[in-house]
Amino acid sequence: MKQWHKIVLCICSFLYSSVPHAWNEATIFGAPSDNAKRPIGVLVRYDGVGTLPAISIPPDTWVTIDLSNGPQWYYNGDQTTFQPNLPEDTKAVFLSGLLIITHPGGVITCDLWANFRAPGSTLPYNSYQVQTLEAIAGSGVRSNAAVWVPVVNRQFQIYWHYTPGCPSMINLSLQAYVR
């Protein structure tokens, strides 16, 4: 059995990457001091309404998310609640939350996925780091999602895709950082 596991790991490594993995090492781990506060997060809707940060995050293109404090985190006039307050030397952030497809009873099967990378990375858009898919057309679905994202200058990039005609949302909260 152990030999079989080694073969599978070798095949998986070959399929996903032809270059060695590199890792950020960190000595400080930060987590929220009060979970009673509203979470800082990335909220992306298929129709572009009410997104956080307050920038355009269209599907099917890499978009840079700036985690520095600033007006991009103002929400409904609130200028303080959503500020990330991340240290300048943050190396990675942990995002978790939900991928949501609210299907109004159509005949197509809906798909929603996203990828995350550091600015300047060459990660292809179709690596599917988080994904949800309807099992039955028209049923809708909510799936948990969690991902560590490398950060450069408090920035990362997101690429997301959804099936046209399927109302979808990505709702991920900043849960931790390392530096």
C-alpha positions in Angstrom: 0.0 0.0 0.0 2.8 2.4 0.8 4.3 2.0 -2.7 1.0 2.9 -4.3 0.8 6.1 -2.3 4.3 7.1 -3.5 3.3 6.5 -7.1 0.1 8.6 -6.7 2.1 11.5 -5.1 4.6 11.3 -7.8 2.0 11.4 -10.6 0.1 14.3 -8.9 3.3 16.3 -8.5 4.1 15.8 -12.2 0.6 16.7 -13.3 0.3 20.0 -11.4 3.8 21.4 -11.7 6.9 21.0 -13.7 8.9 23.3 -11.3 9.8 22.7 -7.7 7.5 24.2 -5.1 8.8 27.2 -3.1 7.5 28.0 0.4 7.2 31.2 2.4 8.5 30.6 5.9 7.0 32.8 8.7 7.6 33.3 12.4 4.5 35.3 13.3 0.9 34.1 12.9 -1.9 36.6 13.2 -5.5 35.8 13.9 -8.6 38.0 14.7 -8.6 39.3 18.2 -12.4 39.6 18.3 -14.7 37.5 16.2 -17.7 39.7 17.2 -16.4 42.3 14.6 -17.6 42.2 11.0 -15.2 40.2 9.0 -12.8 41.7 6.4 -13.2 39.7 3.3 -13.5 39.4 -0.4 -17.1 39.5 -1.6 -17.6 38.9 -5.4 -21.0 38.8 -7.0 -21.8 37.8 -10.6 -23.6 41.2 -11.1 -20.8 43.2 -9.5 -23.1 44.8 -6.9 -21.9 45.3 -3.3 -18.4 43.9 -3.7 -15.6 44.2 -1.2 -13.2 45.6 -1.7 -15.1 48.3 -3.5 -13.4 47.8 -6.9 -14.5 46.1 -10.1 -13.7 42.3 -9.8 -15.0 41.0 -13.2 -14.9 37.3 -14.0 -12.4 35.7 -16.3 -9.5 38.0 -15.7 -6.8 38.4 -13.0 -7.7 41.3 -10.6 -5.3 42.6 -8.0 -6.7 42.9 -4.5 -4.9 45.5 -2.3 -5.1 44.5 1.4 -3.6 47.9 2.5 -6.0 50.1 4.5 -7.8 52.6 2.4 -11.1 53.7 0.7 -11.4 50.4 -1.2 -12.6 48.9 2.2 -15.3 51.5 2.9 -18.7 49.8 3.0 -22.0 51.7 3.1 -20.1 54.8 4.4 -18.3 52.9 7.2 -14.7 53.9 7.0 -13.3 51.9 9.9 -14.9 48.5 10.3 -13.5 46.8 7.3 -9.9 48.0 7.4 -7.6 44.9 7.2 -4.8 46.5 9.4 -2.2 44.0 8.0 1.5 44.4 8.7 3.5 45.6 5.8 5.6 42.4 5.8 2.7 40.0 5.5 3.7 37.0 3.4 0.4 35.1 3.1 -3.3 35.3 4.2 -5.8 32.6 4.9 -9.2 33.1 3.4 -12.3 31.0 4.2 -16.0 31.2 3.6 -18.6 30.1 1.0 -19.0 29.7 -2.7 -22.7 30.2 -3.5 -24.7 29.4 -6.6 -28.4 30.5 -6.2 -30.0 28.9 -9.2 -33.5 30.1 -10.2 -34.6 26.7 -11.6 -32.9 26.6 -15.0 -31.9 23.7 -17.1 -28.1 24.1 -17.1 -25.6 22.8 -14.5 -23.8 25.7 -12.9 -20.1 25.9 -12.0 -18.2 28.5 -9.9 -14.4 28.4 -9.3 -11.6 30.7 -8.4 -7.8 30.9 -8.2 -5.5 33.1 -6.1 -1.9 34.1 -6.6 0.7 36.7 -5.7 1.2 39.5 -8.2 3.8 38.5 -10.8 3.1 34.8 -10.4 2.6 32.7 -13.6 0.0 30.4 -12.1 -2.5 29.7 -14.9 -6.1 30.8 -14.5 -7.5 27.3 -14.7 -5.9 25.7 -11.6 -9.2 25.6 -9.7 -8.1 26.2 -6.1 -11.7 26.5 -4.9 -14.7 25.3 -6.8 -18.4 24.4 -6.4 -20.7 22.7 -8.9 -24.4 21.8 -8.9 -25.1 18.1 -8.7 -28.5 18.6 -10.2 -29.3 21.4 -12.7 -31.4 24.1 -11.0 -30.7 23.0 -7.5 -28.2 25.7 -6.3 -25.4 24.9 -4.0 -23.3 26.4 -1.1 -19.8 25.0 -0.5 -17.2 25.7 2.0 -13.9 27.2 0.7 -10.6 27.8 2.2 -7.2 28.8 0.8 -3.8 30.2 1.8 -2.8 33.0 -0.6 0.7 34.3 -1.0 0.9 38.1 -0.7 3.4 40.6 -2.1 3.2 44.2 -0.8 -0.1 43.3 0.9 -1.6 42.4 -2.5 -2.8 39.2 -4.2 -4.7 38.4 -7.4 -8.0 36.6 -7.9 -9.3 35.0 -11.1 -12.8 33.7 -10.9 -15.3 32.1 -13.3 -19.0 31.3 -13.2 -21.5 29.8 -15.7 -23.4 32.6 -17.4 -27.0 32.6 -16.3 -26.2 31.3 -12.9 -26.3 33.9 -10.1 -23.1 33.2 -8.1 -21.2 34.7 -5.2 -17.8 34.2 -3.6 -17.8 35.3 0.1 -14.4 34.7 1.7 -13.2 36.3 5.0 -9.7 37.1 6.1 -9.0 34.6 8.9 -5.3 34.8 9.5 -2.0 36.1 8.2 1.7 35.1 8.5 4.8 37.3 8.4 
